[in-house]
Amino acid sequence: MIRLKCLQCGEDFKIHFCRLKKGERKFCSKKCFYLSLEKKISKICKYCEKEFEVPIFRNKAKYCSRKCADSAGRKRKRIMKICKYCDKEFEVIPSSNKIYCSRECVNKSKVGKFVGEKSPSWKGGMIKYKCKICEKSFFGGKNQGRSKHIFCSQKCYGEWLSKNIVGESHPNWLNGKSFEAYGIEFNNELKGQVRKRDKYKCQICDKKQRKQKLGVHHIDYDKENNIMRNLISLCRSCHSKTNFKRDSWQVFFENEIRKIYKLKKVI
């Protein structure tokens, strides 16, 4: 804490040093501050030499108005400098460290200076790789080399996926369950009844059915179990999510069905 003297009543008061840096607390209280507004002191403007009055807390004021302050600033001593890029002369105040006459010259001076090895973020440049599918050579960054499988394009990557991540080698493989046939009763009429029961809304995100019809999902993932309580309406995006963590999705949908039919929840 620091001791200061109130500009109004003259009494000493304490203030934290961090508030002193901001220029606060010239008075010990708000009462003294408002009383100081009534008291004014006379000063002479440094630019127009007219006498003007200011409150006591503005005892360091030099000019009577903003106009005089701006005019005095324009009359400050200036020196001539030569632009480092275009060699034109321009005016600056003596304390200025400007070396360019404009922002345009600053930008033009940087062109070509911070490219390739000259750039502070240079990390060795591009590295030559060989595509695993078409065996073509191409250049890529360091991060690309971290992968076991390197491809020159999305087309080559897709071709590799279609050959290697298929069937039993796919992480989501469930012994060919997706190839099982749906029951005869799982038709458009039954799907329409499920959508109507669910008010044509996705039961996860509440997205409404528009041009594209909602998908109908089997809660227990059994394609032959086509009773109404085992079917639920989902949009395409949410339907794709149900291929992962099937057990937790099954419990979630069973609880949702119980809400629709007003039955007790699964514990």
C-alpha positions as CSV (number, residue, x, y, z in Angstrom):
1,M,0.0,0.0,0.0
2,I,1.1,3.6,-0.7
3,R,0.1,6.8,1.1
4,L,-1.2,9.7,-1.0
5,K,-2.6,13.1,-0.3
6,C,-6.3,13.9,-1.3
7,L,-6.4,16.8,-3.9
8,Q,-9.6,18.1,-2.3
9,C,-9.4,17.8,1.5
10,G,-5.7,17.4,1.8
11,E,-5.9,14.3,4.1
12,D,-3.7,11.3,3.7
13,F,-5.1,8.0,2.4
14,K,-3.8,4.5,1.5
15,I,-4.0,3.0,-2.0
16,H,-2.6,-0.1,-3.6
17,F,0.4,0.6,-6.0
18,C,-1.3,-1.2,-9.0
19,R,-4.2,1.3,-8.9
20,L,-1.7,4.2,-8.8
21,K,-0.2,3.0,-12.1
22,K,-3.6,3.2,-13.8
23,G,-3.9,6.9,-12.6
24,E,-6.8,6.2,-10.2
25,R,-7.6,7.5,-6.8
26,K,-6.5,11.1,-6.6
27,F,-9.2,11.6,-4.0
28,C,-9.8,9.8,-0.7
29,S,-13.6,9.3,-1.4
30,K,-16.3,9.9,-3.9
31,K,-17.6,12.8,-1.9
32,C,-14.2,14.6,-2.3
33,F,-14.3,13.8,-6.0
34,Y,-17.7,15.4,-6.6
35,L,-16.7,18.4,-4.5
36,S,-13.6,18.9,-6.7
37,L,-15.8,19.2,-9.8
38,E,-17.2,22.4,-8.3
39,K,-13.8,23.8,-7.7
40,K,-11.9,24.9,-10.9
41,I,-8.5,26.3,-11.5
42,S,-7.3,28.6,-14.2
43,K,-4.7,27.6,-16.8
44,I,-3.3,29.1,-20.0
45,C,-3.5,27.1,-23.3
46,K,0.0,26.4,-24.7
47,Y,-1.3,26.7,-28.3
48,C,-3.7,29.7,-28.4
49,E,-2.5,31.3,-25.1
50,K,-6.1,31.7,-23.9
51,E,-7.1,31.3,-20.3
52,F,-9.4,28.4,-19.5
53,E,-10.8,26.6,-16.4
54,V,-10.5,22.9,-15.5
55,P,-11.5,20.8,-12.5
56,I,-8.8,20.4,-9.9
57,F,-8.1,16.8,-10.9
58,R,-7.1,18.0,-14.4
59,N,-4.3,20.2,-13.1
60,K,-1.9,18.8,-15.8
61,A,-4.1,19.9,-18.7
62,K,-2.0,21.8,-21.3
63,Y,-4.7,22.8,-24.0
64,C,-8.1,24.3,-23.7
65,S,-9.7,22.0,-26.3
66,R,-9.1,18.9,-28.5
67,K,-8.7,21.2,-31.5
68,C,-5.8,23.0,-29.9
69,A,-4.2,19.7,-28.9
70,D,-4.4,18.4,-32.4
71,S,-3.1,21.6,-33.9
72,A,-0.1,21.6,-31.5
73,G,0.6,18.0,-32.5
74,R,0.8,19.0,-36.2
75,K,3.3,21.8,-35.3
76,R,5.7,19.4,-33.6
77,K,9.2,19.3,-35.1
78,R,9.5,16.8,-37.9
79,I,12.5,15.3,-39.8
80,M,12.8,13.8,-43.3
81,K,13.6,10.1,-43.9
82,I,14.1,8.0,-47.0
83,C,11.9,5.0,-47.5
84,K,14.0,1.8,-47.5
85,Y,11.9,0.2,-50.3
86,C,10.8,3.0,-52.8
87,D,13.5,5.6,-51.9
88,K,10.9,8.4,-51.4
89,E,11.2,11.0,-48.7
90,F,8.6,11.2,-46.0
91,E,8.1,13.2,-42.8
92,V,8.2,11.7,-39.2
93,I,8.7,13.0,-35.7
94,P,12.3,12.6,-34.4
95,S,11.4,9.8,-32.0
96,S,9.8,7.6,-34.7
97,N,11.6,4.5,-35.9
98,K,9.8,4.1,-39.2
99,I,11.9,3.0,-42.2
100,Y,9.1,2.7,-44.8
101,C,6.8,5.4,-46.0
102,S,3.6,3.3,-46.1
103,R,2.1,-0.1,-45.3
104,E,2.2,-0.9,-49.0
105,C,6.0,-0.6,-49.0
106,V,6.2,-2.7,-45.8
107,N,4.3,-5.6,-47.5
108,K,6.3,-5.4,-50.8
109,S,9.6,-5.5,-48.9
110,K,8.6,-8.9,-47.3
111,V,7.8,-10.6,-50.6
112,G,10.3,-13.4,-51.2
113,K,12.1,-12.9,-48.0
114,F,10.2,-15.5,-45.9
115,V,9.9,-18.3,-48.4
116,G,11.3,-21.8,-48.2
117,E,14.5,-22.1,-46.1
118,K,14.3,-18.4,-45.3
119,S,11.0,-18.9,-43.4
120,P,11.2,-19.2,-39.6
121,S,8.8,-22.1,-39.7
122,W,10.9,-24.1,-42.2
123,K,11.1,-27.8,-41.3
124,G,13.2,-29.3,-44.0
125,G,10.8,-29.1,-46.9
126,M,8.9,-31.8,-48.9
127,I,10.0,-35.4,-48.9
128,K,9.8,-37.8,-51.8
129,Y,7.4,-40.8,-51.4
130,K,6.3,-43.8,-53.5
131,C,2.6,-44.6,-53.8
132,K,1.7,-48.1,-52.6
133,I,-1.0,-48.6,-55.4
134,C,0.2,-46.9,-58.6
135,E,3.9,-46.8,-57.6
136,K,4.2,-43.2,-58.7
137,S,6.7,-40.8,-57.0
138,F,5.3,-37.7,-55.3
139,F,6.3,-35.2,-52.7
140,G,4.7,-34.8,-49.2
141,G,5.3,-33.5,-45.7
142,K,7.0,-35.3,-42.8
143,N,3.7,-36.3,-41.2
144,Q,2.7,-38.2,-44.3
145,G,5.7,-40.5,-43.8
146,R,4.4,-41.6,-40.3
147,S,1.7,-43.7,-41.9
148,K,2.4,-47.3,-42.8
149,H,0.4,-46.9,-46.0
150,I,1.3,-44.0,-48.3
151,F,-0.8,-42.9,-51.3
152,C,-0.5,-40.2,-53.9
153,S,-4.2,-39.4,-54.1
154,Q,-7.6,-40.1,-52.6
155,K,-8.4,-42.4,-55.5
156,C,-5.4,-44.7,-54.7
157,Y,-6.4,-44.7,-51.0
158,G,-10.0,-45.7,-51.9
159,E,-8.7,-48.5,-54.2
160,W,-6.5,-49.8,-51.3
161,L,-9.5,-49.7,-48.9
162,S,-11.7,-51.7,-51.3
163,K,-9.1,-54.4,-51.6
164,N,-7.9,-54.7,-47.9
165,I,-10.6,-53.4,-45.6
166,V,-13.4,-55.7,-46.8
167,G,-15.3,-58.6,-45.2
168,E,-13.5,-60.4,-42.3
169,S,-10.6,-57.9,-42.4
170,H,-13.0,-55.0,-41.6
171,P,-13.1,-53.9,-37.9
172,N,-17.0,-53.9,-37.9
173,W,-17.3,-57.4,-39.4
174,L,-20.1,-59.4,-37.6
175,N,-19.9,-62.7,-39.4
176,G,-21.8,-61.5,-42.5
177,K,-24.8,-60.3,-40.6
178,S,-25.4,-57.4,-43.0
179,F,-25.9,-59.9,-45.9
180,E,-28.9,-61.5,-44.1
181,A,-32.2,-61.0,-45.9
182,Y,-35.1,-59.0,-44.3
183,G,-38.4,-60.7,-43.5
184,I,-41.3,-60.5,-46.0
185,E,-43.4,-58.4,-43.6
186,F,-40.7,-55.6,-43.6
187,N,-42.3,-53.7,-46.4
188,N,-43.1,-50.0,-47.2
189,E,-46.5,-50.3,-45.5
190,L,-44.9,-51.4,-42.2
191,K,-42.2,-48.7,-42.5
192,G,-44.9,-46.1,-43.0
193,Q,-46.7,-47.1,-39.9
194,V,-43.4,-46.8,-37.8
195,R,-42.7,-43.3,-39.2
196,K,-46.3,-42.2,-38.5
197,R,-46.1,-43.6,-34.9
198,D,-42.9,-41.6,-34.4
199,K,-44.5,-38.4,-35.8
200,Y,-42.1,-38.4,-38.8
201,K,-39.2,-37.4,-36.6
202,C,-35.8,-39.0,-36.0
203,Q,-35.9,-40.5,-32.4
204,I,-32.3,-39.3,-31.7
205,C,-31.9,-35.8,-33.1
206,D,-35.6,-34.9,-33.7
207,K,-34.9,-34.1,-37.4
208,K,-38.2,-34.0,-39.4
209,Q,-38.8,-36.1,-42.5
210,R,-38.8,-34.1,-45.7
211,K,-38.0,-35.2,-49.2
212,Q,-35.8,-38.0,-48.0
213,K,-37.7,-40.6,-46.0
214,L,-36.5,-41.6,-42.5
215,G,-34.8,-45.0,-42.2
216,V,-36.4,-47.7,-40.0
217,H,-34.0,-49.4,-37.6
218,H,-34.2,-52.8,-35.9
219,I,-33.6,-52.2,-32.2
220,D,-32.2,-55.8,-31.5
221,Y,-30.4,-55.9,-34.9
222,D,-32.5,-59.0,-35.8
223,K,-33.7,-58.4,-39.4
224,E,-36.4,-61.1,-39.0
225,N,-38.0,-59.5,-35.9
226,N,-40.3,-57.0,-37.5
227,I,-42.8,-56.3,-34.8
228,M,-43.6,-52.5,-34.2
229,R,-41.9,-52.4,-30.8
230,N,-38.6,-53.6,-32.4
231,L,-38.6,-50.8,-35.0
232,I,-37.8,-47.1,-34.7
233,S,-37.4,-44.2,-37.1
234,L,-33.9,-42.6,-37.6
235,C,-32.4,-40.2,-40.1
236,R,-29.5,-41.3,-42.3
237,S,-26.8,-39.7,-40.1
238,C,-28.1,-41.2,-36.8
239,H,-28.7,-44.5,-38.4
240,S,-25.0,-44.8,-39.4
241,K,-24.1,-44.2,-35.7
242,T,-25.9,-47.3,-34.6
243,N,-23.4,-49.6,-36.3
244,F,-21.0,-48.9,-33.3
245,K,-21.6,-49.7,-29.6
246,R,-24.6,-51.8,-30.5
247,D,-25.4,-52.9,-26.9
248,S,-25.6,-49.4,-25.6
249,W,-27.8,-48.3,-28.5
250,Q,-30.1,-51.3,-28.0
251,V,-30.7,-50.3,-24.3
252,F,-31.2,-46.6,-25.4
253,F,-33.9,-47.5,-28.0
254,E,-35.6,-50.0,-25.7
255,N,-36.1,-47.1,-23.2
256,E,-37.3,-44.8,-26.0
257,I,-39.9,-47.4,-27.1
258,R,-41.1,-47.8,-23.5
259,K,-41.6,-44.0,-23.4
260,I,-43.7,-44.2,-26.6
261,Y,-45.9,-47.0,-25.2
262,K,-45.7,-45.6,-21.6
263,L,-44.1,-48.7,-20.0
264,K,-41.5,-49.0,-17.3
265,K,-37.9,-48.2,-18.2
266,V,-35.2,-50.9,-18.5
267,I,-32.8,-50.8,-15.5
